[in-house]
Amino acid sequence: MFRLLGLGLMAALFFSSTFVLNRAMSLEGGHWVWAALLRYAFMFVLICAGMLLAGRARLLAQVVRVYLRRWLFWTLAGTVAFGIFYTGVTLAASFAPGWVVATTWQLTILATPLVLAAYGRKVPVRGLLFSLLIFGGIVLVNIENVLNPDFRTGASWQALLLGALPVLIAAIAYPAGLQLVWEARSGSSARVRTLDMDAIAVVDNPFARVLLLVLGSIPWWIGLLVITQPPPPTQGQWVNSALVALFSGIVATVLFLQARHLARSAYELAAVDSTQSAEVIFSLLGEVLILGGVLPGVRGWLGIGLTVVGLVLYLLSQGRLTRRTDAVAAVDAIAGP
């Protein structure tokens, strides 16, 4: 168990780089669109290069064929899971500290059951009390962001609207897009057309699955560039986006999935998932130590505490109840951004 928790905490540490580095790019004046777009551009390059270096050129060609055969499906899934999701996260970084965004992001844990229900899946109702703790903590953190002038960027209503609402949308979009792929892979939904056997073989490779979603998100990024017409990216954005792609997109994901792979029970799976609550603490420490950020006040600390404790208790309560069934169908949604 200690090994699993250690891997999970290391994953949370690397996942937290998303929030800290996005905030760094915002503070240096870089446009949020480039922070989002460049992250996936670097992920595309890293995954393709990794496949080629590993002698998986055939798999790379299969990914392209699978995408072209059902380009509309993959564009929809990639737009929702990666495009809308990461647009919300990077936009919020321009109006709220990284630890506020990281705390608000934990709403994805509460959004996942709603997404599963929308796809017609059974969802355990146990842990609703803990859900209220998480929600209460997130509300307190956002109140701190609005009322504390050390954090606020612009008017109070702007800090709340643009610092919290985009993350709420992202927290729903991420599991919704991933669950769409899961439904197509499993073939158990009348609402989603099943992938063919060749596509399933490709999707079962985690790097190929991510690459398909990255390809699917390209139209979204192009459209966003056309609409916003941002100034050229700063030098810091090139560097920091590459680091986010490496640390969060590759290293953290591999560590987290490895920890879940080694788990031998639903309870151990839930324990690994609960380690991702540490993203909040790591983001706060990173912002204070690296960016010279200000520590939160009493409201902020209380909100962080409620969110972390509620999240851990919620996931552990689910772990005692579930096995590898519908309730964990959208398991990838637990992973950090």
C-alpha positions in Angstrom: 0.0 0.0 0.0 2.8 2.4 0.8 4.3 2.0 -2.6 0.9 2.7 -4.2 0.4 5.8 -2.1 4.0 7.0 -2.9 3.4 6.6 -6.7 0.1 8.4 -6.3 1.7 11.3 -4.4 4.5 11.6 -7.0 1.8 11.7 -9.7 0.0 14.5 -7.8 3.2 16.4 -7.5 3.8 16.4 -11.2 0.1 17.0 -12.0 0.3 20.2 -9.9 2.9 21.6 -12.3 -0.1 22.4 -14.5 -1.5 24.9 -12.1 1.8 26.5 -11.0 3.2 26.9 -14.5 -0.1 28.1 -16.0 -0.1 30.8 -13.3 3.5 31.6 -14.0 2.7 32.1 -17.7 -0.3 34.3 -16.8 1.8 36.5 -14.5 4.5 37.1 -17.1 1.8 38.4 -19.5 1.5 35.4 -21.8 -2.0 34.8 -23.4 -3.9 31.9 -22.0 -4.7 30.5 -25.4 -1.0 29.8 -26.1 -0.7 28.1 -22.7 -3.4 25.7 -23.7 -2.5 25.1 -27.3 1.2 24.7 -26.8 0.7 22.1 -24.1 -1.0 19.8 -26.5 1.3 20.6 -29.4 4.2 19.5 -27.2 2.3 16.4 -26.1 1.7 15.5 -29.8 5.4 15.8 -30.5 6.5 13.9 -27.4 4.1 11.0 -28.0 4.9 10.7 -31.7 8.7 10.9 -31.0 8.4 8.3 -28.2 6.5 5.9 -30.5 9.1 6.3 -33.2 12.0 5.8 -30.9 10.4 2.7 -29.4 10.0 1.2 -32.8 6.2 1.7 -32.8 5.9 3.4 -36.2 3.2 0.9 -37.2 1.1 1.9 -34.1 1.5 5.5 -35.1 0.2 4.8 -38.6 -2.7 2.8 -37.1 -3.6 5.8 -34.9 -3.9 8.0 -38.0 -6.1 5.4 -39.8 -8.4 5.0 -36.8 -8.8 8.8 -36.5 -9.6 9.2 -40.2 -12.1 6.4 -40.2 -14.2 8.1 -37.5 -12.8 11.6 -37.5 -16.1 13.2 -36.4 -16.3 11.0 -33.3 -12.6 11.6 -32.3 -13.0 15.3 -33.0 -16.0 15.5 -30.7 -14.3 13.4 -28.0 -11.0 15.4 -28.3 -12.8 18.7 -28.3 -14.7 17.9 -25.1 -12.0 15.9 -23.2 -9.0 18.1 -24.1 -10.1 21.3 -25.8 -12.9 22.5 -23.6 -11.3 21.0 -20.5 -7.9 22.7 -20.8 -9.3 26.0 -22.2 -11.2 26.3 -18.9 -8.2 25.5 -16.8 -5.8 27.9 -18.5 -8.4 30.7 -18.7 -9.0 30.5 -15.0 -5.2 30.8 -14.3 -5.4 34.4 -15.6 -7.9 35.3 -12.8 -7.1 33.1 -9.9 -4.0 31.7 -8.1 -3.0 28.2 -9.1 -4.0 26.7 -5.7 -7.5 28.1 -6.1 -7.8 26.6 -9.6 -6.4 23.3 -8.3 -8.9 23.2 -5.4 -11.8 24.1 -7.7 -10.7 21.4 -10.1 -11.6 18.8 -7.5 -15.2 19.3 -8.7 -14.4 16.7 -11.4 -14.7 14.1 -8.7 -18.3 15.2 -8.1 -19.0 15.7 -11.8 -18.0 12.2 -12.7 -21.0 10.5 -11.1 -23.3 13.0 -13.0 -21.5 12.1 -16.2 -21.9 8.4 -15.6 -25.6 8.9 -14.9 -26.0 10.9 -18.1 -24.6 7.9 -20.0 -27.1 5.6 -18.3 -24.7 4.1 -15.8 -25.5 3.1 -12.3 -23.9 5.4 -9.8 -23.4 4.7 -6.0 -25.0 7.4 -3.8 -22.8 6.6 -0.8 -20.5 9.4 0.1 -23.0 12.3 -0.5 -22.1 13.8 2.9 -18.5 13.9 1.9 -19.4 15.5 -1.4 -20.9 18.4 0.6 -17.6 18.8 2.4 -15.8 19.0 -0.9 -18.2 21.5 -2.3 -18.2 23.6 0.9 -14.4 23.7 0.8 -14.3 24.8 -2.8 -16.9 27.6 -2.1 -14.7 28.9 0.8 -11.6 28.9 -1.4 -13.3 30.9 -4.1 -14.7 33.3 -1.5 -11.1 33.8 -0.3 -10.1 34.5 -3.9 -12.9 37.1 -4.3 -12.6 38.9 -1.0 -8.8 38.9 -0.4 -7.2 41.7 -2.4 -3.8 39.8 -2.4 -5.3 37.3 -4.8 -8.0 39.1 -6.7 -7.4 40.2 -10.3 -10.0 42.8 -11.3 -13.5 43.2 -9.8 -14.9 40.7 -7.3 -17.6 39.5 -9.8 -14.9 39.0 -12.4 -12.6 37.0 -10.1 -15.5 34.7 -9.2 -16.9 34.4 -12.8 -13.7 33.9 -14.6 -11.7 32.2 -11.8 -14.3 29.5 -11.0 -16.8 29.1 -13.8 -14.3 28.0 -16.4 -12.9 25.3 -14.0 -16.5 24.1 -13.3 -17.0 23.6 -17.1 -13.6 21.9 -17.4 -14.4 19.6 -14.5 -17.5 18.4 -16.4 -16.0 18.3 -19.9 -13.0 16.1 -18.9 -14.8 13.1 -17.6 -17.6 13.5 -20.2 -15.1 13.3 -23.1 -13.2 10.4 -21.6 -16.4 8.5 -20.8 -17.5 8.9 -24.5 -14.4 7.0 -25.5 -15.0 4.4 -22.8 -18.6 3.9 -24.1 -17.4 3.5 -27.7 -14.7 1.0 -26.5 -17.0 -1.1 -24.3 -19.9 -1.4 -26.9 -22.4 -1.5 -24.1 -24.3 1.7 -24.9 -27.1 2.1 -27.3 -26.3 5.8 -27.5 -22.7 5.5 -28.8 -21.6 3.5 -31.8 -19.1 0.8 -30.9 -15.5 1.0 -32.2 -14.5 -1.7 -34.6 -12.0 -4.4 -33.5 -9.0 -2.7 -35.1 -9.8 0.6 -33.4 -10.3 -1.1 -30.1 -6.8 -2.7 -30.3 -5.3 0.7 -30.9 -7.4 2.5 -28.2 -6.3 -0.1 -25.6 -2.8 1.4 -25.8 -2.9 4.4 -23.4 -0.5 6.6 -25.5 -2.4 5.9 -28.7 -5.7 6.8 -26.9 -4.2 10.1 -25.8 -2.8 10.8 -29.2 -6.2 10.2 -30.8 -7.8 12.7 -28.4 -5.0 15.2 -29.1 -5.7 14.9 -32.9 -9.4 15.3 -32.2 -8.7 18.6 -30.3 -6.8 20.2 -33.2 -9.9 21.8 -34.8 -10.8 23.4 -31.5 -7.4 25.0 -31.1 -7.4 26.3 -34.6 -10.9 27.8 -34.1 -9.8 29.3 -30.8 -6.8 31.0 -32.4 -9.0 32.4 -35.2 -11.5 33.8 -32.7 -9.1 35.2 -30.1 -6.2 36.2 -32.4 -3.8 36.3 -29.4 -0.4 38.0 -29.7 2.6 35.7 -30.3 3.6 33.4 -27.4 6.3 34.6 -25.1 9.6 32.7 -24.6 8.4 31.6 -21.2 5.3 30.1 -22.6 7.3 27.9 -25.0 9.4 26.6 -22.1 6.7 26.3 -19.5 4.2 24.6 -21.9 6.8 22.1 -22.8 7.4 21.4 -19.1 3.6 21.0 -18.5 3.4 18.6 -21.4 6.3 16.5 -20.0 5.6 16.7 -16.3 1.8 16.5 -16.3 0.9 15.0 -19.7 3.6 12.2 -19.6 5.3 11.7 -16.3 2.4 12.2 -14.0 0.0 10.2 -16.1 2.4 7.2 -16.3 3.0 7.3 -12.5 -0.7 7.5 -11.8 -1.8 4.7 -14.2 1.0 2.5 -12.9 -0.2 3.0 -9.3 -3.7 2.1 -10.3 -2.4 -0.9 -12.3 -0.7 -2.3 -9.2 -3.8 -1.9 -7.0 -5.4 -5.2 -6.2 -8.8 -4.1 -4.8 -11.4 -1.4 -5.1 -10.2 0.0 -1.8 -6.6 0.3 -3.0 -7.8 1.9 -6.2 -9.8 4.5 -4.1 -6.7 5.1 -1.9 -4.6 5.8 -5.0 -7.2 8.1 -6.4 -7.4 10.0 -3.1 -3.7 10.9 -3.3 -4.6 13.3 -6.1 -6.1 15.6 -3.5 -2.5 16.5 -2.7 -2.4 18.5 -6.0 -4.0 21.3 -4.0 -1.2 21.4 -1.4 1.6 20.9 -4.0 0.1 23.8 -6.1 -0.1 26.1 -3.0 3.5 25.3 -2.1 4.7 25.6 -5.6 3.1 29.0 -6.0 4.5 30.3 -2.7 8.0 29.0 -3.2 8.5 29.4 -6.9 6.3 32.4 -7.8 6.5 34.2 -4.5 2.7 33.9 -4.0 0.8 34.8 -0.8 -0.4 32.2 1.6 -4.2 32.1 2.0 -6.1 33.4 5.0 -8.3 31.5 7.4 -11.1 31.0 4.8 -8.6 29.6 2.3 -7.0 27.2 4.7 -10.4 26.0 6.0 -11.5 25.5 2.4 -8.4 23.6 1.4 -8.8 21.4 4.5 -12.5 20.6 3.9 -11.8 19.8 0.2 -8.9 17.5 0.9 -10.5 15.7 3.8 -13.8 15.4 2.0 -12.2 14.1 -1.2 -10.2 11.4 0.6 -13.2 10.3 2.7 -15.5 10.3 -0.4 -13.1 8.2 -2.5 -12.4 5.7 0.3 -16.2 5.3 0.9 -16.6 4.6 -2.8 -13.8 2.1 -2.7 -15.4 0.1 0.0 -18.6 -0.1 -2.0 -17.5 -0.7 -5.6 -15.6 -3.1 -7.6 -14.4 -2.6 -11.2 -17.8 -1.9 -12.6 -19.8 1.0 -14.0 -19.0 3.1 -11.0 -15.3 3.3 -12.1 -15.9 3.4 -15.8 -14.6 6.9 -16.1 -11.5 6.1 -14.0 -9.3 8.3 -16.1 -11.3 11.3 -15.0 -9.7 11.0 -11.5 -6.3 11.8 -13.0 -5.1 15.4 -12.7 -4.9 17.7 -15.7 
